[in-house]
Amino acid sequence: MARKEKKDRKLAFFTKGSMDYIILTVVLIILACGIIMVLSASAPSSLSESGDSYKYFRRQAGAAGIGIVAMLIVSKIDYRIYKKFNWIIYIVVIALLAITAYTPLGTEDKGAKRWLNLGFISFQPSELAKTGFIIFFASLLSDIKRAGNIKKFWKGFVLPMAFLAPIVVIVYKGQNHLSATLLIAAVTCVQMFVVGVPLRHFIIAGVAGVLAFLSYKGIDGYLHPVDPAEAAEKENFRAGRMKVWRDPFSDPTGKGWQIIQSLYAIASGSLFGLGFGESRQKYLYLPEPHNDFIFAVVAEETGFFGCVIVILLFAIFVWRGIIIAMKSPDTFGSLIAIGITVLIGLQTIVNVAVVTGTIPVTGMPLPFFSYGGTALVVNLATVGILLNISRTCKQK
C-alpha cells in the first residue's frame, strides 16, 4: 500500500498514463468465456420460457458491449475526481437503496425488493451501492488517516462503522439481501484493516456486538414471549437448512434439489468435461443454470481443467489488483483498488464454494459469468476505475 502521498500531481479530468494491460486482458478473456457460457447454459431454459434460445445471450452480450465502453471511458477519468463527490455518492447510494426497499418503485421478486423500476429502465441499486460505498469509504478512511486518527477507537473505527450501518440495515432488512450485506461489510472491513485500523478494535466490536445481540434477544423475549410451538418451528427450520447443507439428499426433491443437480453437473464433467454445449443438467434439471450456478455448467462442459483455468484467471486479477493497490500514489487510490479487488475476488470465492456445496446456498453471482445486465455493466465500469488507478502508478 502507498506510504507516501503524491502531492505534486495536478488533478485533471483525464489520465494519460499507460493502464495495466494484464488486468484488461484477463477481464476481457473472463468476459468472453462468461458470454459463451451464458449462451450454452441459458439456451434450454430460454427456449422453454420464450421459444427463443438466444434471449438471455443477446441481453448479456448487449450489456457486455455497454460495459466495455463504460470500462474504457472510466479508465480515462482521474479517480481522484470521485473524492470531490464522496458525500454525494454516499447520499445517492442511501437514497437509491431506500427508494427500492420502501417505495412502490421497488419491484418485489421471491419475497425481496431488490429491483428499482423507473419505467424506461430496471436495475439493482445494490450493485451500484457496492462500488459507490467502496469509493466513499476509501475517501473517509484516507481523510481519517491523514488526520492521524486511524488507530483511535472512536474516530478510526466507530465513526466509519456508523456510516456503514445505514447501508447494512437497508440492504438486509429492507431488501432482504443477506449476501450483499455480508459482501459490503466484508469489503469495508478489509479496507479498514489495510489502512491501519488495529485488529483489537474489530475484536472489541465483535464481542460487544454479540453481547448486545444476546441482551436484545433476552429483553425482547421477556417483553414479547414467543409461543413454544412457533419457537420450535423456527428451530426446526434452521436445523433443516443446516441438515440440507450437510446432506442435500435428505431433501432431494425440495431444498436439496439445486445443490444436488449442481454436484451431478460437476461430477459429470470429470477431467476435461463433456464439451461445449453438451451439459445435461442445464436441460431444466439445474434451476436457472445461467445465473448463480453457472459455474456448475462450466464444470460439466469443460471439466476440472476448465475450472482451474477460470479460477487462475480470477487469481491473476486479484494479484494484479493487489499490485496496483500497493503502487498507487495515494491512500485513496490504494483503498479503492483493494476494495475493488476484494469485491471481485470474494464474490468468486463464495460463488464457487456455494456451487461445490462447501458453504450453504446463498445468492452470490460469479462476476462476469452469471447472467445479469446491471451487475455486468457495473462490474466492468468498476474495473475501469481500477485501470485508471493503474495509469497513475508509474507517475510516482
Buried (B, 14 or more C-beta within 10 A) or exposed (E): BBEEEEEEBEEEEEBEEEBBEBBBEBBBBBBEBBBBBBBBBBBBBBBEEEEEBBBBBEBBBEBBEBBBBBBBEBBBBBBBBBBEBBEEBBEBBBEBBBBBBEEEBBBEEEEBBBBBEEEEEEBBBBBBBBBBBBBBBBBBBBBBBEEEBBBBBEBBBEBBBEBBEBBBBBBBEBBBBBBBBBBBBBBBBBBBBBBBBBEEBBEEBEEEEEEEEEEEEEEEEEEEEEEEEEEEEEEEEEEBBEBBBEEBEEBEEEBBBBBBBBBBBBEBBEEEBBEEEEBBBBEEBBEBBBBBBBBBBBBBBBBBEBBEEBBEBBBBBBBBBBBBBBBBBBBBBBBBBBBBBBBBBBBBBBBBBBBBBEBEBBBBBBBBBBBBBBBBBBBBBBBBBBBBBBBBBEEE
